[in-house]
Amino acid sequence: MTSPTSSSGKGKQLTQEEYYKALDQWISSIRKVHGAIRYYLKLEPYDMELWEWAHRFRELEWIRKEESKGGHG
């Protein structure tokens, strides 16, 4: 098994500590998205197919963008 590489695309080998830190950040971001799907859309993300999850994620981006404009209706 080879070591994971960085996302910089240069193929730098990550240390185990860097790998686990990046993995933890990724998992944290997924948890936030799951929470937002539940809160805004009242859907359970674990019951979705991957394509539906991706669609709902894009929908959330649009909702948050519209909210930031200050116009709620």
C-alpha positions in Angstrom: 0.0 0.0 0.0 1.4 3.4 -0.9 1.2 6.5 1.2 -1.4 9.1 0.2 -0.3 12.2 -1.6 -1.1 15.8 -1.1 -3.9 17.5 -3.0 -1.3 19.9 -4.5 -0.9 17.5 -7.4 2.8 17.4 -7.1 2.8 13.9 -5.6 4.3 14.9 -2.2 4.0 12.0 0.2 2.0 13.0 3.3 3.2 11.9 6.7 0.8 9.8 8.7 0.0 12.8 10.9 -0.8 15.0 7.8 -2.9 12.3 6.3 -5.0 11.9 9.5 -5.4 15.6 9.9 -6.6 16.0 6.3 -9.0 13.0 6.8 -10.4 14.6 10.0 -11.0 17.9 8.1 -12.8 16.1 5.3 -15.0 14.1 7.7 -15.8 17.3 9.6 -16.9 19.0 6.4 -19.1 16.1 5.4 -20.7 16.2 8.9 -21.5 19.9 8.4 -23.1 19.2 5.0 -25.2 16.3 6.5 -26.4 18.6 9.2 -27.3 21.3 6.7 -29.2 18.8 4.6 -31.2 17.7 7.7 -31.8 21.3 8.9 -32.7 23.0 5.6 -34.2 20.2 3.5 -35.5 17.9 6.3 -34.0 14.9 4.5 -31.8 12.1 5.9 -28.5 12.2 3.9 -27.7 8.5 4.7 -30.8 7.5 2.9 -29.7 9.1 -0.4 -27.9 7.8 -3.4 -24.7 9.5 -4.1 -26.1 11.4 -7.1 -29.0 12.7 -5.0 -26.6 13.7 -2.2 -24.6 15.7 -4.7 -27.7 17.4 -6.1 -28.9 18.3 -2.6 -25.4 19.7 -1.8 -25.7 22.0 -4.8 -29.2 23.0 -3.7 -27.8 23.9 -0.3 -25.1 26.1 -1.9 -27.8 28.0 -3.7 -29.9 28.4 -0.6 -27.0 29.7 1.4 -26.0 32.1 -1.4 -29.6 33.5 -1.5 -29.6 33.9 2.2 -26.4 35.8 2.2 -28.0 38.3 -0.2 -30.5 39.2 2.5 -33.6 38.5 0.4 -35.6 35.8 2.0 -38.5 35.9 -0.3 
